[in-house]
Amino acid sequence: MAEGKKSPMSPMIYMLLVMVAMFAVLPFSTTIGAYANYLLYPLIGFNGSYPILTILCGGVVLVIFQTIIAHITTDWRAQAKAQQISRAFQQEFRKAQIEKNAKKLNELRKKQQDMMSLSMEQSSKQMRLMPVTFIIAMFIFFWLYYFLGTLENTIVQAPWGSFDLLATSMLFPNYVWFYMLITFPLGHVLRKGLQLVRLNREHNNAE
């Protein structure tokens, strides 16, 4: 009897494991930050004179690393094809609902389960490298916290006023919010750019 196909680990389980690992290493954040300081301070510390620039550089390094990992491990052509199939399925499903075609709806629901299984498998493949990006992210975040703690003044000016980079706002320190404000749009642009370059290259090779 042939073995059944091994079901992929749920992305939620990966996220749970990452969260557990994060809380496990939190007590060692100062030690990790101190060791990271030997490497990162000479590169992007700027002698402590430009903390905003340091946070920006740290975010850029992390975004570039994460984007390259995602770009290498993602089959963009398969993902684009899956999106097209999903859109066509949704249109067909809505049409069957409007027509109240029970037989067609049952067939589409069975097909939907297969599509969900495939989607989960693709997500699982991408999540397998999450521990690697998690290690790099914690390395940089712990260093930024350590680095900012060594500065005499962490208050910076912004268009809406001054704020302390180490002060906590809505659960997280301000430097984390500032990091996300900068890096999320940058990461999106980089991912889209690499995706277009790769799809264009594959299209040219196919010709």
MARVOSE-563368 format. One record per residue (C-alpha): x, y, z; residue number from 1. Coordinates in nm, 3 decimals, m for minus. Example, Ala and Ser with C-alpha at 12.3 -4.5 7.8 and 13.67 -1.06 7.14 Angstrom:
2
<node><c1>1.230</c1><c2>m0.450</c2><c3>0.780</c3><n>1</n></node>
<node><c1>1.367</c1><c2>m0.106</c2><c3>0.714</c3><n>2</n></node>
***
This chain:
207
<node><c1>0.000</c1><c2>0.000</c2><c3>0.000</c3><n>1</n></node>
<node><c1>0.145</c1><c2>0.337</c2><c3>m0.099</c3><n>2</n></node>
<node><c1>0.217</c1><c2>0.584</c2><c3>0.175</c3><n>3</n></node>
<node><c1>m0.009</c1><c2>0.884</c2><c3>0.198</c3><n>4</n></node>
<node><c1>0.131</c1><c2>1.220</c2><c3>0.117</c3><n>5</n></node>
<node><c1>0.285</c1><c2>1.379</c2><c3>0.422</c3><n>6</n></node>
<node><c1>0.086</c1><c2>1.688</c2><c3>0.518</c3><n>7</n></node>
<node><c1>0.292</c1><c2>2.010</c2><c3>0.544</c3><n>8</n></node>
<node><c1>0.336</c1><c2>2.177</c2><c3>0.878</c3><n>9</n></node>
<node><c1>0.086</c1><c2>2.455</c2><c3>0.928</c3><n>10</n></node>
<node><c1>0.225</c1><c2>2.811</c2><c3>0.900</c3><n>11</n></node>
<node><c1>0.057</c1><c2>2.878</c2><c3>1.233</c3><n>12</n></node>
<node><c1>0.278</c1><c2>2.615</c2><c3>1.395</c3><n>13</n></node>
<node><c1>0.587</c1><c2>2.781</c2><c3>1.249</c3><n>14</n></node>
<node><c1>0.471</c1><c2>3.115</c2><c3>1.388</c3><n>15</n></node>
<node><c1>0.409</c1><c2>2.957</c2><c3>1.730</c3><n>16</n></node>
<node><c1>0.756</c1><c2>2.802</c2><c3>1.735</c3><n>17</n></node>
<node><c1>0.911</c1><c2>3.135</c2><c3>1.641</c3><n>18</n></node>
<node><c1>0.722</c1><c2>3.313</c2><c3>1.919</c3><n>19</n></node>
<node><c1>0.833</c1><c2>3.050</c2><c3>2.174</c3><n>20</n></node>
<node><c1>1.194</c1><c2>3.086</c2><c3>2.057</c3><n>21</n></node>
<node><c1>1.171</c1><c2>3.465</c2><c3>2.082</c3><n>22</n></node>
<node><c1>1.056</c1><c2>3.455</c2><c3>2.445</c3><n>23</n></node>
<node><c1>1.322</c1><c2>3.192</c2><c3>2.521</c3><n>24</n></node>
<node><c1>1.608</c1><c2>3.418</c2><c3>2.406</c3><n>25</n></node>
<node><c1>1.475</c1><c2>3.744</c2><c3>2.553</c3><n>26</n></node>
<node><c1>1.664</c1><c2>3.698</c2><c3>2.884</c3><n>27</n></node>
<node><c1>1.988</c1><c2>3.688</c2><c3>2.681</c3><n>28</n></node>
<node><c1>1.911</c1><c2>3.996</c2><c3>2.470</c3><n>29</n></node>
<node><c1>2.171</c1><c2>4.217</c2><c3>2.642</c3><n>30</n></node>
<node><c1>2.445</c1><c2>3.957</c2><c3>2.602</c3><n>31</n></node>
<node><c1>2.355</c1><c2>3.897</c2><c3>2.237</c3><n>32</n></node>
<node><c1>2.343</c1><c2>4.273</c2><c3>2.175</c3><n>33</n></node>
<node><c1>2.687</c1><c2>4.320</c2><c3>2.335</c3><n>34</n></node>
<node><c1>2.844</c1><c2>4.055</c2><c3>2.113</c3><n>35</n></node>
<node><c1>2.666</c1><c2>4.192</c2><c3>1.805</c3><n>36</n></node>
<node><c1>2.810</c1><c2>4.534</c2><c3>1.888</c3><n>37</n></node>
<node><c1>3.160</c1><c2>4.415</c2><c3>1.796</c3><n>38</n></node>
<node><c1>3.040</c1><c2>4.348</c2><c3>1.441</c3><n>39</n></node>
<node><c1>2.771</c1><c2>4.607</c2><c3>1.374</c3><n>40</n></node>
<node><c1>2.897</c1><c2>4.916</c2><c3>1.556</c3><n>41</n></node>
<node><c1>3.202</c1><c2>4.965</c2><c3>1.328</c3><n>42</n></node>
<node><c1>2.980</c1><c2>4.915</c2><c3>1.023</c3><n>43</n></node>
<node><c1>2.665</c1><c2>5.119</c2><c3>1.095</c3><n>44</n></node>
<node><c1>2.717</c1><c2>5.270</c2><c3>1.441</c3><n>45</n></node>
<node><c1>2.843</c1><c2>5.604</c2><c3>1.307</c3><n>46</n></node>
<node><c1>3.006</c1><c2>5.668</c2><c3>1.648</c3><n>47</n></node>
<node><c1>2.659</c1><c2>5.707</c2><c3>1.799</c3><n>48</n></node>
<node><c1>2.609</c1><c2>6.042</c2><c3>1.624</c3><n>49</n></node>
<node><c1>2.320</c1><c2>5.945</c2><c3>1.395</c3><n>50</n></node>
<node><c1>2.091</c1><c2>5.690</c2><c3>1.566</c3><n>51</n></node>
<node><c1>1.815</c1><c2>5.734</c2><c3>1.308</c3><n>52</n></node>
<node><c1>2.060</c1><c2>5.652</c2><c3>1.029</c3><n>53</n></node>
<node><c1>2.182</c1><c2>5.352</c2><c3>1.227</c3><n>54</n></node>
<node><c1>1.826</c1><c2>5.218</c2><c3>1.265</c3><n>55</n></node>
<node><c1>1.765</c1><c2>5.281</c2><c3>0.895</c3><n>56</n></node>
<node><c1>2.080</c1><c2>5.090</c2><c3>0.794</c3><n>57</n></node>
<node><c1>1.997</c1><c2>4.804</c2><c3>1.028</c3><n>58</n></node>
<node><c1>1.650</c1><c2>4.783</c2><c3>0.878</c3><n>59</n></node>
<node><c1>1.781</c1><c2>4.795</c2><c3>0.523</c3><n>60</n></node>
<node><c1>2.028</c1><c2>4.512</c2><c3>0.593</c3><n>61</n></node>
<node><c1>1.751</c1><c2>4.296</c2><c3>0.738</c3><n>62</n></node>
<node><c1>1.503</c1><c2>4.374</c2><c3>0.460</c3><n>63</n></node>
<node><c1>1.757</c1><c2>4.296</c2><c3>0.187</c3><n>64</n></node>
<node><c1>1.849</c1><c2>3.968</c2><c3>0.353</c3><n>65</n></node>
<node><c1>1.485</c1><c2>3.863</c2><c3>0.402</c3><n>66</n></node>
<node><c1>1.390</c1><c2>3.969</c2><c3>0.048</c3><n>67</n></node>
<node><c1>1.674</c1><c2>3.772</c2><c3>m0.111</c3><n>68</n></node>
<node><c1>1.582</c1><c2>3.461</c2><c3>0.092</c3><n>69</n></node>
<node><c1>1.216</c1><c2>3.494</c2><c3>m0.008</c3><n>70</n></node>
<node><c1>1.310</c1><c2>3.557</c2><c3>m0.371</c3><n>71</n></node>
<node><c1>1.529</c1><c2>3.247</c2><c3>m0.390</c3><n>72</n></node>
<node><c1>1.277</c1><c2>3.016</c2><c3>m0.223</c3><n>73</n></node>
<node><c1>0.960</c1><c2>3.139</c2><c3>m0.398</c3><n>74</n></node>
<node><c1>0.846</c1><c2>3.004</c2><c3>m0.734</c3><n>75</n></node>
<node><c1>0.695</c1><c2>3.328</c2><c3>m0.863</c3><n>76</n></node>
<node><c1>0.562</c1><c2>3.168</c2><c3>m1.181</c3><n>77</n></node>
<node><c1>0.379</c1><c2>2.899</c2><c3>m0.984</c3><n>78</n></node>
<node><c1>0.252</c1><c2>3.162</c2><c3>m0.741</c3><n>79</n></node>
<node><c1>0.119</c1><c2>3.380</c2><c3>m1.025</c3><n>80</n></node>
<node><c1>m0.048</c1><c2>3.076</c2><c3>m1.181</c3><n>81</n></node>
<node><c1>m0.205</c1><c2>2.983</c2><c3>m0.846</c3><n>82</n></node>
<node><c1>m0.344</c1><c2>3.337</c2><c3>m0.813</c3><n>83</n></node>
<node><c1>m0.498</c1><c2>3.317</c2><c3>m1.160</c3><n>84</n></node>
<node><c1>m0.657</c1><c2>2.981</c2><c3>m1.075</c3><n>85</n></node>
<node><c1>m0.789</c1><c2>3.122</c2><c3>m0.749</c3><n>86</n></node>
<node><c1>m0.949</c1><c2>3.423</c2><c3>m0.922</c3><n>87</n></node>
<node><c1>m1.111</c1><c2>3.198</c2><c3>m1.184</c3><n>88</n></node>
<node><c1>m1.238</c1><c2>2.969</c2><c3>m0.908</c3><n>89</n></node>
<node><c1>m1.393</c1><c2>3.259</c2><c3>m0.716</c3><n>90</n></node>
<node><c1>m1.573</c1><c2>3.378</c2><c3>m1.028</c3><n>91</n></node>
<node><c1>m1.705</c1><c2>3.029</c2><c3>m1.098</c3><n>92</n></node>
<node><c1>m1.811</c1><c2>2.986</c2><c3>m0.735</c3><n>93</n></node>
<node><c1>m2.002</c1><c2>3.316</c2><c3>m0.731</c3><n>94</n></node>
<node><c1>m2.174</c1><c2>3.223</c2><c3>m1.059</c3><n>95</n></node>
<node><c1>m2.285</c1><c2>2.887</c2><c3>m0.913</c3><n>96</n></node>
<node><c1>m2.417</c1><c2>3.066</c2><c3>m0.604</c3><n>97</n></node>
<node><c1>m2.617</c1><c2>3.313</c2><c3>m0.811</c3><n>98</n></node>
<node><c1>m2.759</c1><c2>3.031</c2><c3>m1.022</c3><n>99</n></node>
<node><c1>m2.821</c1><c2>2.822</c2><c3>m0.707</c3><n>100</n></node>
<node><c1>m2.655</c1><c2>2.526</c2><c3>m0.874</c3><n>101</n></node>
<node><c1>m2.617</c1><c2>2.286</c2><c3>m0.578</c3><n>102</n></node>
<node><c1>m2.436</c1><c2>2.016</c2><c3>m0.776</c3><n>103</n></node>
<node><c1>m2.180</c1><c2>2.262</c2><c3>m0.908</c3><n>104</n></node>
<node><c1>m2.130</c1><c2>2.413</c2><c3>m0.561</c3><n>105</n></node>
<node><c1>m2.056</c1><c2>2.072</c2><c3>m0.411</c3><n>106</n></node>
<node><c1>m1.799</c1><c2>2.002</c2><c3>m0.682</c3><n>107</n></node>
<node><c1>m1.636</c1><c2>2.340</c2><c3>m0.627</c3><n>108</n></node>
<node><c1>m1.622</c1><c2>2.291</c2><c3>m0.248</c3><n>109</n></node>
<node><c1>m1.432</c1><c2>1.965</c2><c3>m0.299</c3><n>110</n></node>
<node><c1>m1.199</c1><c2>2.143</c2><c3>m0.538</c3><n>111</n></node>
<node><c1>m1.157</c1><c2>2.424</c2><c3>m0.285</c3><n>112</n></node>
<node><c1>m1.019</c1><c2>2.179</c2><c3>m0.026</c3><n>113</n></node>
<node><c1>m0.749</c1><c2>2.068</c2><c3>m0.271</c3><n>114</n></node>
<node><c1>m0.664</c1><c2>2.431</c2><c3>m0.346</c3><n>115</n></node>
<node><c1>m0.636</c1><c2>2.511</c2><c3>0.025</c3><n>116</n></node>
<node><c1>m0.407</c1><c2>2.212</c2><c3>0.078</c3><n>117</n></node>
<node><c1>m0.182</c1><c2>2.328</c2><c3>m0.208</c3><n>118</n></node>
<node><c1>m0.177</c1><c2>2.682</c2><c3>m0.074</c3><n>119</n></node>
<node><c1>m0.079</c1><c2>2.558</c2><c3>0.272</c3><n>120</n></node>
<node><c1>0.199</c1><c2>2.348</c2><c3>0.121</c3><n>121</n></node>
<node><c1>0.342</c1><c2>2.652</c2><c3>m0.061</c3><n>122</n></node>
<node><c1>0.321</c1><c2>2.861</c2><c3>0.257</c3><n>123</n></node>
<node><c1>0.491</c1><c2>2.585</c2><c3>0.452</c3><n>124</n></node>
<node><c1>0.785</c1><c2>2.579</c2><c3>0.211</c3><n>125</n></node>
<node><c1>0.836</c1><c2>2.953</c2><c3>0.255</c3><n>126</n></node>
<node><c1>0.805</c1><c2>2.930</c2><c3>0.633</c3><n>127</n></node>
<node><c1>1.079</c1><c2>2.670</c2><c3>0.663</c3><n>128</n></node>
<node><c1>1.342</c1><c2>2.942</c2><c3>0.635</c3><n>129</n></node>
<node><c1>1.174</c1><c2>3.159</c2><c3>0.897</c3><n>130</n></node>
<node><c1>1.417</c1><c2>3.042</c2><c3>1.171</c3><n>131</n></node>
<node><c1>1.706</c1><c2>3.180</c2><c3>0.964</c3><n>132</n></node>
<node><c1>1.547</c1><c2>3.521</c2><c3>0.917</c3><n>133</n></node>
<node><c1>1.435</c1><c2>3.515</c2><c3>1.280</c3><n>134</n></node>
<node><c1>1.794</c1><c2>3.472</c2><c3>1.400</c3><n>135</n></node>
<node><c1>1.914</c1><c2>3.763</c2><c3>1.187</c3><n>136</n></node>
<node><c1>1.621</c1><c2>3.983</c2><c3>1.298</c3><n>137</n></node>
<node><c1>1.680</c1><c2>3.912</c2><c3>1.668</c3><n>138</n></node>
<node><c1>2.052</c1><c2>3.974</c2><c3>1.620</c3><n>139</n></node>
<node><c1>1.984</c1><c2>4.321</c2><c3>1.476</c3><n>140</n></node>
<node><c1>1.699</c1><c2>4.415</c2><c3>1.712</c3><n>141</n></node>
<node><c1>1.893</c1><c2>4.314</c2><c3>2.023</c3><n>142</n></node>
<node><c1>2.193</c1><c2>4.509</c2><c3>1.900</c3><n>143</n></node>
<node><c1>1.983</c1><c2>4.820</c2><c3>1.830</c3><n>144</n></node>
<node><c1>1.844</c1><c2>4.808</c2><c3>2.184</c3><n>145</n></node>
<node><c1>2.193</c1><c2>4.764</c2><c3>2.327</c3><n>146</n></node>
<node><c1>2.336</c1><c2>5.034</c2><c3>2.101</c3><n>147</n></node>
<node><c1>2.067</c1><c2>5.290</c2><c3>2.189</c3><n>148</n></node>
<node><c1>2.116</c1><c2>5.212</c2><c3>2.557</c3><n>149</n></node>
<node><c1>2.478</c1><c2>5.328</c2><c3>2.534</c3><n>150</n></node>
<node><c1>2.381</c1><c2>5.673</c2><c3>2.401</c3><n>151</n></node>
<node><c1>2.350</c1><c2>5.974</c2><c3>2.629</c3><n>152</n></node>
<node><c1>2.049</c1><c2>6.106</c2><c3>2.439</c3><n>153</n></node>
<node><c1>1.793</c1><c2>5.900</c2><c3>2.246</c3><n>154</n></node>
<node><c1>1.543</c1><c2>6.182</c2><c3>2.189</c3><n>155</n></node>
<node><c1>1.504</c1><c2>6.271</c2><c3>1.822</c3><n>156</n></node>
<node><c1>1.305</c1><c2>6.529</c2><c3>1.631</c3><n>157</n></node>
<node><c1>1.029</c1><c2>6.435</c2><c3>1.388</c3><n>158</n></node>
<node><c1>0.777</c1><c2>6.642</c2><c3>1.186</c3><n>159</n></node>
<node><c1>0.511</c1><c2>6.568</c2><c3>1.451</c3><n>160</n></node>
<node><c1>0.742</c1><c2>6.650</c2><c3>1.744</c3><n>161</n></node>
<node><c1>1.019</c1><c2>6.496</c2><c3>1.950</c3><n>162</n></node>
<node><c1>1.017</c1><c2>6.143</c2><c3>2.089</c3><n>163</n></node>
<node><c1>1.243</c1><c2>5.905</c2><c3>2.276</c3><n>164</n></node>
<node><c1>1.358</c1><c2>5.607</c2><c3>2.069</c3><n>165</n></node>
<node><c1>1.367</c1><c2>5.381</c2><c3>2.376</c3><n>166</n></node>
<node><c1>1.031</c1><c2>5.487</c2><c3>2.518</c3><n>167</n></node>
<node><c1>0.748</c1><c2>5.237</c2><c3>2.477</c3><n>168</n></node>
<node><c1>0.439</c1><c2>5.321</c2><c3>2.273</c3><n>169</n></node>
<node><c1>0.165</c1><c2>5.062</c2><c3>2.219</c3><n>170</n></node>
<node><c1>0.365</c1><c2>4.764</c2><c3>2.349</c3><n>171</n></node>
<node><c1>0.685</c1><c2>4.827</c2><c3>2.150</c3><n>172</n></node>
<node><c1>0.975</c1><c2>5.073</c2><c3>2.184</c3><n>173</n></node>
<node><c1>0.958</c1><c2>5.368</c2><c3>1.945</c3><n>174</n></node>
<node><c1>1.268</c1><c2>5.254</c2><c3>1.758</c3><n>175</n></node>
<node><c1>1.081</c1><c2>4.936</c2><c3>1.657</c3><n>176</n></node>
<node><c1>0.788</c1><c2>5.139</c2><c3>1.521</c3><n>177</n></node>
<node><c1>1.032</c1><c2>5.364</c2><c3>1.337</c3><n>178</n></node>
<node><c1>1.205</c1><c2>5.057</c2><c3>1.191</c3><n>179</n></node>
<node><c1>0.874</c1><c2>4.916</c2><c3>1.067</c3><n>180</n></node>
<node><c1>0.768</c1><c2>5.252</c2><c3>0.921</c3><n>181</n></node>
<node><c1>1.082</c1><c2>5.256</c2><c3>0.708</c3><n>182</n></node>
<node><c1>1.135</c1><c2>4.892</c2><c3>0.619</c3><n>183</n></node>
<node><c1>0.786</c1><c2>4.764</c2><c3>0.537</c3><n>184</n></node>
<node><c1>0.743</c1><c2>4.986</c2><c3>0.227</c3><n>185</n></node>
<node><c1>1.105</c1><c2>4.920</c2><c3>0.127</c3><n>186</n></node>
<node><c1>1.060</c1><c2>4.544</c2><c3>0.158</c3><n>187</n></node>
<node><c1>0.744</c1><c2>4.555</c2><c3>m0.054</c3><n>188</n></node>
<node><c1>0.916</c1><c2>4.752</c2><c3>m0.330</c3><n>189</n></node>
<node><c1>1.219</c1><c2>4.520</c2><c3>m0.330</c3><n>190</n></node>
<node><c1>1.004</c1><c2>4.205</c2><c3>m0.345</c3><n>191</n></node>
<node><c1>0.796</c1><c2>4.338</c2><c3>m0.632</c3><n>192</n></node>
<node><c1>1.106</c1><c2>4.454</c2><c3>m0.819</c3><n>193</n></node>
<node><c1>1.282</c1><c2>4.118</c2><c3>m0.788</c3><n>194</n></node>
<node><c1>0.961</c1><c2>3.937</c2><c3>m0.881</c3><n>195</n></node>
<node><c1>0.925</c1><c2>4.138</c2><c3>m1.201</c3><n>196</n></node>
<node><c1>1.292</c1><c2>4.090</c2><c3>m1.292</c3><n>197</n></node>
<node><c1>1.271</c1><c2>3.714</c2><c3>m1.239</c3><n>198</n></node>
<node><c1>0.944</c1><c2>3.671</c2><c3>m1.431</c3><n>199</n></node>
<node><c1>1.078</c1><c2>3.883</c2><c3>m1.716</c3><n>200</n></node>
<node><c1>1.399</c1><c2>3.677</c2><c3>m1.729</c3><n>201</n></node>
<node><c1>1.204</c1><c2>3.349</c2><c3>m1.733</c3><n>202</n></node>
<node><c1>0.979</c1><c2>3.485</c2><c3>m2.006</c3><n>203</n></node>
<node><c1>1.279</c1><c2>3.583</c2><c3>m2.220</c3><n>204</n></node>
<node><c1>1.443</c1><c2>3.244</c2><c3>m2.166</c3><n>205</n></node>
<node><c1>1.121</c1><c2>3.068</c2><c3>m2.267</c3><n>206</n></node>
<node><c1>1.124</c1><c2>3.257</c2><c3>m2.597</c3><n>207</n></node>
***
